[in-house]
Amino acid sequence: TDLAIAPTPALEVIKVISQPASAVGETVVFEITATNTGNVTLSDLAVTDTLTALDDSPRDPGPVVLIAGDSADVLAVGARNTYEVRYVLTQADVNAGGLQNLAEVTGTTPAGDVVQRVSRDDDDTDGNPEVDPTVLLVDGLSAIAVTKTASVPIRLSPTEVRYDFEIAVENTGTITQTNLQVRDDLRAFAAPARVISVSGLTASGLSGPGGIDRSYDGVDQTRTLRGDAQLEPGVTAVVAFSVVLDVSAGYPAQPNRAEVTSDTEEAAIVGSAVVTAPPPAEVRVTKVADTQTALLGATVGYTLTFTNVNRTIERGLTFVDALPAGLAYTPGSAVFDGRTESEPVIDGARLEWRNVTLGPEQTITVTLSARVTGGDGDLANTAFALDSSGAIISNRAEAVIVRRPEAVFDCGDVIGKVFDDRNLNGYQDGLVSDGTGAITDQTYDGAKFTAPPVVLPDGEPGLAGVRLSTVNGTVLTTDAYGRFSVPCAELPANIGSNFTLKLDERTLPTGYNVTTENPRTVRLTPGTVAKLNFGAAIANVVRIDLTAQAFAGGGATPVPALSDGIAAVLAQIRDVPSVLQLSYYTADEGRGLARARLDAVDDLIRSLWDGSADYSLIIERAIRAAQ
């Protein structure tokens, strides 16, 4: 018995997303399942995949790969093949909102008929079970971040300041921003200042056909971009420009705002920068010379530094080095900030480096040489800085060198001796006469081949090893005979100059006290020699200790008993060279009262010392605290 079975070929194709994706660079995986639901075997299987974005623009899905099934070409009755399509999301896919994917599977029956089927997904929501694309929805995020920054003030003149602005627009979302626009109203920002000019408008990081708007001036035209300027996700565009303000009426009182919009960001996103009034221009100048002294004709090297103490940029400055009479610039010797081809402009005795720019806290170093051509004494070289208006904006830095004099004609020399003033008269007395008579040209105390002996004054000999010092710190020490000298001690003025020398009493032999003025001052004139002697002697030391009880009524008047006692002491030492030491011991009284009481006693002693003695009475004073 023959049983006829009619062939009924059939296919079921289902397409699902087995691995979703939501960001650029991620891979979405579509899985296609083809099942033979008919009663005949299908051969010559073929799978065609069609991928489009949701804006209907086509995409290349890549190869369709069999991942499960017995054969890629033959599908038996009830058999199932599984295929996979892998696709990497692009920015265009995200901008379009996602993808849709259809797969078509075809096969051939044993009778040669072609069977085809278009895929559907598991969730038929469009009411069309025959054509049901598999859709990947990508929720794109529109977001923009705006940052505006201002440079430090660039001072062009006392009334003109330049600011460099940068507006950074970052696409922090996942979709491309189109028709991007950046607006900056400089007139609203600048008040009470006035916009003088805008320059250097640039934009970077943008894509698309748009670009900068060269008509932007911040006043009549506040739009910086034109056309369809685009900004890709993750990219930062930077719009930059410079504005010069007239700040005669004051500096801007409000922040500078930049407003950014796009097709998807209609509400303006704002970035702002605050500018503050800079402090007055100030440059710190230093100047040093490579020597402290120089002779006529010598070359002196100078190093100048100019430092901007503010965090501003100062432009149009002039650096000045004013040479004194007696110094002349050596042409070609200047090195300006490391550059040798930077000769100054010579204006009389001034060297000028003009149109200089100093950055924030920047230091520029200038070196140069000058020749000593004349003058005498101190040669002071002065450096300073001027702004574009010619006003001084720095300190005046000086480097002083001393022109060394010619010893014979310019100097004043000092010689002297520290001697043992045995009779306390303040003068060095000579040799005591031995009665041998005068010395003639026939007098010779030596012998053949033997020099005469050196005879030193035996009346008041010199004291060795005593230190003396000048007011500028020079320390001298006497030789074995008590002598000292100060070559070129002073460069006196034409009318003369004072020279002072002080003996260090701590270096006198034990028990010695100074019997002459200390310190001593002498008048020096150019080309002369002056003599300064100091006397010191061992003397009888008489101590008078004083307290408040020695004075009447809490004042500075000595009581009668003190006056009588002092008179008695002076009578005893009239013929015995002595040093009188007055010591006042304080309790609760102040040092002012103590000094007044010592003055009163000093005056009393000097009034009682009538000068009939053979020596000058030395009075030493001290104030001590009572124990």
Secondary structure per residue as TSV (DSSP state, phi and psi in degrees):
chain	resnum	aa	ss	phi	psi
A	1	T	-	360.0	126.7
A	2	D	-	-89.9	132.5
A	3	L	-	-113.8	113.9
A	4	A	-	-87.6	123.7
A	5	I	-	-114.1	119.1
A	6	A	-	-74.7	132.1
A	7	P	-	-69.7	132.1
A	8	T	-	-129.3	80.6
A	9	P	-	-67.5	143.7
A	10	A	-	-157.7	149.2
A	11	L	E	-134.0	145.0
A	12	E	E	-123.8	125.1
A	13	V	E	-122.0	120.6
A	14	I	E	-121.3	133.8
A	15	K	E	-125.0	127.6
A	16	V	E	-132.0	164.8
A	17	I	E	-94.2	111.0
A	18	S	E	-87.4	-21.5
A	19	Q	E	-142.8	103.9
A	20	P	-	-75.5	167.0
A	21	A	-	-145.2	152.8
A	22	S	-	-138.8	-3.5
A	23	A	S	-136.0	158.3
A	24	V	T	-59.4	133.0
A	25	G	T	94.8	-14.6
A	26	E	-	-82.5	155.7
A	27	T	E	-105.5	125.7
A	28	V	E	-98.6	137.8
A	29	V	E	-116.3	121.2
A	30	F	E	-99.9	132.3
A	31	E	E	-111.8	126.4
A	32	I	E	-112.1	124.6
A	33	T	E	-114.7	120.7
A	34	A	E	-111.6	121.0
A	35	T	E	-119.6	131.9
A	36	N	E	-82.2	101.7
A	37	T	-	-98.5	6.0
A	38	G	S	-93.2	-161.8
A	39	N	S	-118.3	14.2
A	40	V	S	-130.8	153.2
A	41	T	-	-74.1	140.4
A	42	L	B	-109.5	136.4
A	43	S	E	-124.4	177.6
A	44	D	E	52.2	45.9
A	45	L	E	-63.0	141.5
A	46	A	E	-143.3	135.6
A	47	V	E	-118.4	123.5
A	48	T	E	-115.2	125.3
A	49	D	E	-110.1	131.2
A	50	T	E	-118.3	120.0
A	51	L	E	-121.0	128.5
A	52	T	E	-135.9	156.6
A	53	A	E	-78.9	166.7
A	54	L	T	-69.3	-11.4
A	55	D	T	-94.0	15.5
A	56	D	S	71.8	8.0
A	57	S	-	-78.8	136.8
A	58	P	E	-72.1	154.0
A	59	R	E	-131.7	155.1
A	60	D	-	-93.5	111.5
A	61	P	-	-77.1	-16.1
A	62	G	-	85.7	-168.9
A	63	P	-	-73.2	150.4
A	64	V	-	-96.9	119.4
A	65	V	E	-111.0	128.5
A	66	L	E	-74.7	123.0
A	67	I	E	-114.6	-12.1
A	68	A	E	-155.5	142.3
A	69	G	S	134.6	159.7
A	70	D	S	-79.3	-31.8
A	71	S	-	-152.0	141.7
A	72	A	S	-78.9	-18.5
A	73	D	S	-105.9	-27.7
A	74	V	-	-121.4	135.4
A	75	L	B	-126.4	106.7
A	76	A	-	-70.5	167.5
A	77	V	T	-61.3	129.3
A	78	G	T	78.5	-4.2
A	79	A	-	-78.9	162.7
A	80	R	E	-138.8	132.4
A	81	N	E	-112.7	141.5
A	82	T	E	-119.3	131.0
A	83	Y	E	-121.0	162.4
A	84	E	E	-136.8	138.3
A	85	V	E	-124.0	125.5
A	86	R	E	-113.0	134.5
A	87	Y	E	-143.6	134.6
A	88	V	E	-94.7	125.3
A	89	L	-	-65.1	140.4
A	90	T	-	-112.3	170.9
A	91	Q	H	-64.1	-34.7
A	92	A	H	-63.1	-34.7
A	93	D	H	-65.8	-42.8
A	94	V	H	-65.9	-42.8
A	95	N	H	-59.7	-35.6
A	96	A	H	-77.8	-11.9
A	97	G	T	94.8	-2.1
A	98	G	E	142.5	-163.5
A	99	L	E	-132.1	157.7
A	100	Q	E	-133.3	142.1
A	101	N	E	-134.5	131.3
A	102	L	E	-123.8	141.2
A	103	A	E	-122.5	138.8
A	104	E	E	-120.2	126.2
A	105	V	E	-112.3	131.7
A	106	T	E	-124.9	150.2
A	107	G	E	-149.9	167.9
A	108	T	E	-120.1	132.4
A	109	T	-	-79.4	167.9
A	110	P	T	-60.0	-25.8
A	111	A	T	-82.4	-2.8
A	112	G	S	92.0	4.5
A	113	D	-	-79.5	147.3
A	114	V	E	-97.9	130.1
A	115	V	E	-112.3	132.4
A	116	Q	E	-135.7	152.7
A	117	R	E	-150.6	135.6
A	118	V	E	-95.0	143.8
A	119	S	-	-70.6	155.5
A	120	R	B	-132.7	163.0
A	121	D	-	-100.5	177.6
A	122	D	S	-72.0	-17.8
A	123	D	-	-119.2	94.2
A	124	D	-	-84.5	98.5
A	125	T	-	-107.4	-6.9
A	126	D	S	-98.4	1.6
A	127	G	S	76.3	7.4
A	128	N	-	-121.7	91.9
A	129	P	S	-71.7	-14.9
A	130	E	S	-81.4	-42.7
A	131	V	S	-123.2	97.8
A	132	D	-	-130.1	86.7
A	133	P	-	-65.8	151.2
A	134	T	E	-86.5	125.0
A	135	V	E	-112.8	132.0
A	136	L	E	-108.1	112.3
A	137	L	E	-91.4	128.5
A	138	V	-	-116.7	114.5
A	139	D	-	-82.5	98.2
A	140	G	-	-72.6	142.3
A	141	L	-	-106.9	126.8
A	142	S	-	-100.7	117.6
A	143	A	-	-154.2	140.0
A	144	I	E	-134.3	138.2
A	145	A	E	-117.2	132.9
A	146	V	E	-121.1	129.8
A	147	T	E	-129.9	132.7
A	148	K	E	-122.0	134.1
A	149	T	E	-128.6	151.0
A	150	A	E	-121.1	143.0
A	151	S	-	-72.5	170.2
A	152	V	-	-64.1	153.6
A	153	P	-	-60.6	138.2
A	154	I	E	-110.8	103.8
A	155	R	E	-82.7	113.9
A	156	L	E	-89.1	-30.3
A	157	S	E	-160.8	173.3
A	158	P	T	-57.6	-23.1
A	159	T	T	-116.4	-0.2
A	160	E	E	-124.9	128.0
A	161	V	E	-130.7	138.6
A	162	R	E	-109.9	139.5
A	163	Y	E	-121.5	138.9
A	164	D	E	-103.4	121.3
A	165	F	E	-107.3	145.0
A	166	E	E	-130.0	129.4
A	167	I	E	-111.9	111.0
A	168	A	E	-98.3	119.7
A	169	V	E	-113.8	112.8
A	170	E	E	-107.9	130.5
A	171	N	E	-83.5	100.5
A	172	T	-	-94.1	2.5
A	173	G	S	-93.0	-159.8
A	174	T	S	-116.7	-0.9
A	175	I	S	-117.3	156.4
A	176	T	-	-72.2	130.9
A	177	Q	B	-84.4	126.3
A	178	T	-	-114.1	158.0
A	179	N	S	50.9	46.4
A	180	L	-	-68.6	138.4
A	181	Q	E	-138.7	135.7
A	182	V	E	-122.5	121.4
A	183	R	E	-116.3	141.4
A	184	D	E	-143.6	111.0
A	185	D	-	-92.7	100.6
A	186	L	H	-78.4	-28.9
A	187	R	H	-64.2	-43.0
A	188	A	H	-65.4	-32.8
A	189	F	H	-74.8	-40.8
A	190	A	H	-72.3	-29.9
A	191	A	T	-51.1	136.0
A	192	P	T	-84.5	0.9
A	193	A	S	-70.5	171.6
A	194	R	E	-125.6	137.3
A	195	V	E	-75.2	122.5
A	196	I	E	-92.0	-47.1
A	197	S	E	-160.4	157.3
A	198	V	E	-126.0	135.4
A	199	S	E	-147.4	165.6
A	200	G	E	69.4	32.4
A	201	L	E	-68.7	124.2
A	202	T	E	-138.2	159.8
A	203	A	E	-144.1	136.0
A	204	S	E	-132.4	157.3
A	205	G	S	88.2	-2.2
A	206	L	-	-89.1	155.6
A	207	S	B	-126.9	179.9
A	208	G	S	84.0	-178.8
A	209	P	S	-80.8	-5.2
A	210	G	-	-83.0	176.0
A	211	G	E	-172.4	-162.8
A	212	I	E	-74.3	152.5
A	213	D	-	-101.3	106.8
A	214	R	T	-71.1	-7.6
A	215	S	T	-86.3	0.7
A	216	Y	-	-65.2	127.6
A	217	D	-	-131.0	0.5
A	218	G	S	76.0	-5.3
A	219	V	S	-118.3	-69.0
A	220	D	S	-83.8	-29.8
A	221	Q	-	-122.3	113.4
A	222	T	-	-103.2	-0.8
A	223	R	B	-90.7	128.0
A	224	T	-	-94.2	-19.4
A	225	L	E	-120.6	157.8
A	226	R	E	-136.3	160.6
A	227	G	S	72.3	-169.8
A	228	D	-	-87.7	76.0
A	229	A	-	-74.7	133.1
A	230	Q	B	-122.2	153.3
A	231	L	B	-136.3	117.1
A	232	E	-	-75.1	154.1
A	233	P	T	-58.2	141.0
A	234	G	T	78.8	-3.2
A	235	V	-	-101.0	143.2
A	236	T	E	-111.6	123.4
A	237	A	E	-95.6	142.1
A	238	V	E	-123.6	120.6
A	239	V	E	-104.7	125.2
A	240	A	E	-130.7	148.1
A	241	F	E	-163.5	168.0
A	242	S	E	-120.7	143.7
A	243	V	E	-131.0	135.4
A	244	V	E	-105.2	127.9
A	245	L	E	-113.9	143.8
A	246	D	E	-91.7	111.4
A	247	V	-	-103.8	24.1
A	248	S	T	-57.9	-37.7
A	249	A	T	-90.2	-2.9
A	250	G	-	131.2	169.4
A	251	Y	-	-91.3	161.3
A	252	P	-	-51.8	137.1
A	253	A	-	-99.1	0.8
A	254	Q	S	-141.3	161.5
A	255	P	-	-67.4	159.5
A	256	N	E	-91.6	121.9
A	257	R	E	-107.1	137.2
A	258	A	E	-116.0	132.7
A	259	E	E	-114.2	128.5
A	260	V	E	-119.5	132.3
A	261	T	E	-134.1	166.4
A	262	S	-	-156.0	-177.3
A	263	D	S	-60.2	-35.9
A	264	T	S	-99.5	-8.4
A	265	E	-	-123.5	82.3
A	266	E	-	-78.0	-30.8
A	267	A	S	-79.6	129.2
A	268	A	-	-62.8	136.2
A	269	I	E	-102.1	129.6
A	270	V	E	-109.9	137.8
A	271	G	E	-126.1	139.9
A	272	S	E	-134.3	155.5
A	273	A	E	-135.2	137.2
A	274	V	-	-101.1	131.0
A	275	V	-	-112.6	142.1
A	276	T	-	-117.8	156.3
A	277	A	-	-68.3	125.7
A	278	P	-	-73.2	157.7
A	279	P	-	-68.2	163.6
A	280	P	-	-56.4	146.8
A	281	A	-	-58.8	134.8
A	282	E	-	-147.5	126.7
A	283	V	E	-121.5	132.2
A	284	R	E	-98.0	126.4
A	285	V	E	-115.6	136.3
A	286	T	E	-126.0	154.0
A	287	K	E	-149.6	131.1
A	288	V	E	-135.1	149.5
A	289	A	E	-104.9	154.4
A	290	D	S	-84.7	4.2
A	291	T	-	-151.4	160.4
A	292	Q	S	-100.9	-22.8
A	293	T	E	-133.3	156.1
A	294	A	E	-156.7	148.8
A	295	L	-	-93.9	165.3
A	296	L	T	-57.9	130.5
A	297	G	T	91.3	-9.2
A	298	A	-	-75.3	158.6
A	299	T	E	-104.4	132.5
A	300	V	E	-116.0	131.7
A	301	G	E	-94.7	138.9
A	302	Y	E	-123.4	145.1
A	303	T	E	-123.5	123.1
A	304	L	E	-115.3	140.4
A	305	T	E	-125.9	139.4
A	306	F	E	-124.6	115.8
A	307	T	E	-119.8	128.8
A	308	N	E	-79.1	114.3
A	309	V	-	-81.4	-11.4
A	310	N	S	-101.3	164.2
A	311	R	S	-93.2	52.5
A	312	T	S	-125.5	167.6
A	313	I	E	-106.6	123.2
A	314	E	E	-107.8	123.7
A	315	R	E	-117.6	160.0
A	316	G	E	72.0	25.3
A	317	L	E	-82.0	159.2
A	318	T	E	-126.5	124.8
A	319	F	E	-94.6	130.1
A	320	V	E	-121.6	136.5
A	321	D	E	-124.6	111.5
A	322	A	E	-96.3	114.2
A	323	L	-	-86.9	140.2
A	324	P	-	-81.3	167.7
A	325	A	T	-61.8	131.5
A	326	G	T	107.4	-7.2
A	327	L	E	-126.1	139.1
A	328	A	E	-131.7	133.9
A	329	Y	E	-63.9	139.8
A	330	T	-	-90.3	109.2
A	331	P	T	-57.6	139.9
A	332	G	T	82.8	1.3
A	333	S	-	-92.3	-9.8
A	334	A	-	-76.9	138.6
A	335	V	E	-126.6	115.6
A	336	F	E	-107.4	111.8
A	337	D	T	51.8	41.9
A	338	G	T	86.1	-3.8
A	339	R	B	-105.4	126.6
A	340	T	S	-83.2	-22.7
A	341	E	S	-87.2	58.1
A	342	S	-	-143.9	59.7
A	343	E	-	-66.4	140.7
A	344	P	-	-75.3	161.3
A	345	V	E	-82.6	125.1
A	346	I	E	-95.3	117.3
A	347	D	E	-122.6	90.2
A	348	G	T	67.0	-122.9
A	349	A	T	-91.9	7.7
A	350	R	E	-104.4	137.3
A	351	L	E	-104.6	128.9
A	352	E	E	-128.6	131.5
A	353	W	E	-109.2	114.7
A	354	R	E	-104.3	161.2
A	355	N	E	54.6	51.9
A	356	V	E	-95.7	143.2
A	357	T	E	-112.7	129.7
A	358	L	E	-114.4	123.3
A	359	G	-	-78.4	176.9
A	360	P	T	-58.0	122.2
A	361	E	T	55.1	25.2
A	362	Q	-	-82.5	148.8
A	363	T	E	-120.4	130.3
A	364	I	E	-113.0	131.9
A	365	T	E	-108.3	134.6
A	366	V	E	-124.2	132.1
A	367	T	E	-121.0	148.5
A	368	L	E	-159.7	169.5
A	369	S	E	-126.1	149.5
A	370	A	E	-139.6	149.3
A	371	R	E	-101.2	144.4
A	372	V	E	-83.5	116.3
A	373	T	-	-111.8	-7.9
A	374	G	S	168.2	-158.8
A	375	G	-	78.1	175.7
A	376	D	-	-148.8	164.5
A	377	G	E	70.1	-139.5
A	378	D	E	-80.3	131.4
A	379	L	E	-112.2	104.4
A	380	A	E	-97.7	122.1
A	381	N	E	-106.1	127.5
A	382	T	E	-116.8	136.2
A	383	A	E	-125.5	145.3
A	384	F	E	-160.0	174.1
A	385	A	E	-124.2	144.5
A	386	L	E	-118.6	147.7
A	387	D	-	-85.5	-175.0
A	388	S	T	-66.3	-18.1
A	389	S	T	-91.0	-4.5
A	390	G	S	92.9	4.3
A	391	A	-	-82.5	144.2
A	392	I	B	-75.1	128.7
A	393	I	-	-122.6	23.9
A	394	S	B	-143.6	172.7
A	395	N	-	-73.4	168.8
A	396	R	-	-103.1	110.5
A	397	A	E	-93.7	131.5
A	398	E	E	-116.5	141.6
A	399	A	E	-121.9	120.4
A	400	V	E	-110.7	127.3
A	401	I	E	-117.1	156.1
A	402	V	E	-107.8	122.7
A	403	R	E	-75.9	116.4
A	404	R	-	-65.0	133.3
A	405	P	-	-82.3	167.8
A	406	E	-	-82.9	123.8
A	407	A	H	-58.8	-40.1
A	408	V	H	-71.1	-40.7
A	409	F	H	-101.9	-23.5
A	410	D	H	-102.4	-25.0
A	411	C	-	-89.8	158.0
A	412	G	E	-117.2	119.9
A	413	D	E	-99.1	153.7
A	414	V	E	-129.4	132.8
A	415	I	E	-125.7	162.7
A	416	G	E	179.8	-178.0
A	417	K	E	-150.1	146.0
A	418	V	E	-102.5	117.2
A	419	F	E	-122.1	161.7
A	420	D	E	-84.5	101.9
A	421	D	-	-84.8	79.0
A	422	R	T	-65.6	-30.3
A	423	N	T	-98.5	6.8
A	424	L	-	56.0	31.2
A	425	N	S	-95.9	0.0
A	426	G	S	83.8	-0.4
A	427	Y	S	-126.4	148.4
A	428	Q	-	-84.6	116.1
A	429	D	-	-85.5	147.8
A	430	G	-	-80.8	-162.8
A	431	L	-	-63.7	144.0
A	432	V	-	-78.8	126.6
A	433	S	-	-63.0	137.2
A	434	D	-	-102.4	6.7
A	435	G	S	78.3	14.2
A	436	T	-	-84.9	-5.5
A	437	G	-	95.2	-179.1
A	438	A	-	-76.0	157.6
A	439	I	-	-92.2	130.2
A	440	T	-	-113.4	-179.6
A	441	D	T	-73.5	-2.4
A	442	Q	T	-99.3	-0.4
A	443	T	-	-83.2	126.9
A	444	Y	-	-150.5	120.9
A	445	D	-	-95.1	-3.8
A	446	G	-	-87.4	-174.4
A	447	A	B	-130.9	175.6
A	448	K	T	-60.3	130.1
A	449	F	T	65.2	11.9
A	450	T	B	-131.3	125.6
A	451	A	-	-74.9	152.5
A	452	P	-	-67.1	151.5
A	453	P	-	-67.7	148.7
A	454	V	-	-80.1	121.8
A	455	V	-	-106.1	117.2
A	456	L	-	-99.8	154.0
A	457	P	-	-56.7	126.2
A	458	D	S	-101.7	-0.4
A	459	G	S	-76.6	-55.8
A	460	E	S	-137.6	83.8
A	461	P	-	-71.4	165.8
A	462	G	B	-75.3	159.9
A	463	L	-	-109.7	123.0
A	464	A	T	-85.0	154.0
A	465	G	T	72.7	18.9
A	466	V	-	-91.1	135.7
A	467	R	E	-96.6	144.7
A	468	L	E	-134.2	156.6
A	469	S	E	-140.6	149.5
A	470	T	E	-92.7	172.2
A	471	V	T	-70.0	-20.4
A	472	N	T	-95.1	10.5
A	473	G	S	97.9	0.2
A	474	T	-	-70.8	130.1
A	475	V	E	-109.2	132.1
A	476	L	E	-117.8	153.4
A	477	T	E	-132.9	131.3
A	478	T	-	-69.7	151.1
A	479	D	-	-83.3	-167.5
A	480	A	T	-63.5	-19.9
A	481	Y	T	-106.7	13.6
A	482	G	S	80.0	9.9
A	483	R	E	-90.9	154.9
A	484	F	E	-150.0	162.2
A	485	S	E	-148.6	150.7
A	486	V	E	-125.0	91.2
A	487	P	E	-64.8	136.3
A	488	C	E	47.0	54.0
A	489	A	E	-61.9	-28.4
A	490	E	E	-153.1	150.7
A	491	L	-	-102.8	86.4
A	492	P	-	-67.7	152.4
A	493	A	-	-69.8	169.6
A	494	N	T	-58.1	-32.5
A	495	I	T	-91.6	5.5
A	496	G	-	97.7	160.3
A	497	S	E	-142.4	152.4
A	498	N	E	-81.3	143.4
A	499	F	E	-129.5	129.9
A	500	T	E	-119.1	138.9
A	501	L	E	-134.7	138.5
A	502	K	E	-125.4	134.8
A	503	L	E	-88.5	135.0
A	504	D	-	-85.5	102.3
A	505	E	G	-63.6	-20.9
A	506	R	G	-68.3	-17.9
A	507	T	G	-96.8	1.9
A	508	L	S	-71.5	154.9
A	509	P	-	-57.0	155.4
A	510	T	T	-57.9	130.9
A	511	G	T	91.6	-6.5
A	512	Y	E	-88.2	144.6
A	513	N	E	-129.3	150.8
A	514	V	E	-71.5	135.9
A	515	T	-	-111.7	-0.4
A	516	T	S	-118.1	-179.9
A	517	E	-	-59.0	143.6
A	518	N	S	-154.4	110.6
A	519	P	S	-77.9	169.5
A	520	R	E	-118.5	144.5
A	521	T	E	-124.9	137.7
A	522	V	E	-132.7	153.1
A	523	R	E	-92.9	125.5
A	524	L	E	-110.1	143.4
A	525	T	-	-125.5	154.9
A	526	P	T	-57.1	135.9
A	527	G	T	77.0	15.3
A	528	T	-	-119.0	166.6
A	529	V	E	-120.5	132.0
A	530	A	E	-116.3	155.3
A	531	K	E	-117.8	132.2
A	532	L	-	-130.7	112.1
A	533	N	-	-108.7	148.0
A	534	F	E	-123.0	132.0
A	535	G	E	-103.4	146.7
A	536	A	E	-147.8	149.7
A	537	A	E	-154.6	156.7
A	538	I	E	-83.2	123.9
A	539	A	-	-133.1	161.1
A	540	N	E	-66.6	124.9
A	541	V	E	-99.5	122.8
A	542	V	E	-114.5	120.6
A	543	R	E	-100.4	133.2
A	544	I	E	-122.6	111.5
A	545	D	E	-96.0	131.9
A	546	L	E	-121.4	145.7
A	547	T	-	-133.7	-178.5
A	548	A	G	-62.9	-25.6
A	549	Q	G	-66.9	-14.6
A	550	A	G	-84.3	3.2
A	551	F	E	-130.1	143.7
A	552	A	E	-84.9	139.9
A	553	G	T	60.2	26.3
A	554	G	T	72.7	9.2
A	555	G	T	-101.9	-150.5
A	556	A	T	-113.0	12.8
A	557	T	E	-89.2	122.6
A	558	P	E	-63.4	143.3
A	559	V	-	-71.8	157.3
A	560	P	H	-56.4	-36.8
A	561	A	H	-62.1	-37.6
A	562	L	H	-66.9	-42.2
A	563	S	H	-61.8	-42.8
A	564	D	H	-65.6	-41.4
A	565	G	H	-64.3	-41.2
A	566	I	H	-65.6	-40.5
A	567	A	H	-60.1	-39.9
A	568	A	H	-66.2	-40.4
A	569	V	H	-64.5	-44.2
A	570	L	H	-63.1	-34.4
A	571	A	H	-64.6	-35.1
A	572	Q	H	-73.5	-30.6
A	573	I	H	-102.2	8.2
A	574	R	T	-60.8	-36.3
A	575	D	T	-103.8	2.5
A	576	V	S	-117.8	107.1
A	577	P	-	-50.8	124.6
A	578	S	E	-141.4	161.4
A	579	V	E	-117.0	129.0
A	580	L	E	-100.1	120.5
A	581	Q	E	-107.7	115.3
A	582	L	E	-98.3	124.5
A	583	S	E	-124.5	124.6
A	584	Y	E	-107.6	127.1
A	585	Y	E	-103.0	117.7
A	586	T	E	-88.0	150.4
A	587	A	S	-115.0	-93.5
A	588	D	S	-100.9	-11.5
A	589	E	S	-73.8	155.8
A	590	G	-	-80.2	169.2
A	591	R	H	-69.7	-26.6
A	592	G	H	-63.2	-44.7
A	593	L	H	-66.7	-37.5
A	594	A	H	-61.9	-42.8
A	595	R	H	-65.2	-39.4
A	596	A	H	-61.8	-39.4
A	597	R	H	-69.1	-37.6
A	598	L	H	-65.8	-38.7
A	599	D	H	-60.5	-41.4
A	600	A	H	-64.3	-41.8
A	601	V	H	-68.6	-39.7
A	602	D	H	-59.3	-46.5
A	603	D	H	-62.0	-39.1
A	604	L	H	-62.0	-45.1
A	605	I	H	-63.2	-45.2
A	606	R	H	-68.2	-29.5
A	607	S	H	-71.9	-29.6
A	608	L	H	-84.8	-21.4
A	609	W	-	-86.8	100.1
A	610	D	-	-83.1	-0.9
A	611	G	S	87.9	2.2
A	612	S	-	-79.9	-9.6
A	613	A	S	-74.2	164.7
A	614	D	S	-85.6	2.6
A	615	Y	S	-142.9	163.6
A	616	S	-	-90.4	127.1
A	617	L	-	-74.0	127.8
A	618	I	E	-98.5	128.2
A	619	I	E	-116.7	121.8
A	620	E	E	-109.0	143.2
A	621	R	E	-126.8	147.4
A	622	A	E	-153.4	147.7
A	623	I	E	-114.4	125.9
A	624	R	E	-130.4	154.3
A	625	A	E	-85.3	135.5
A	626	A	-	-68.3	138.5
A	627	Q	-	-87.9	360.0
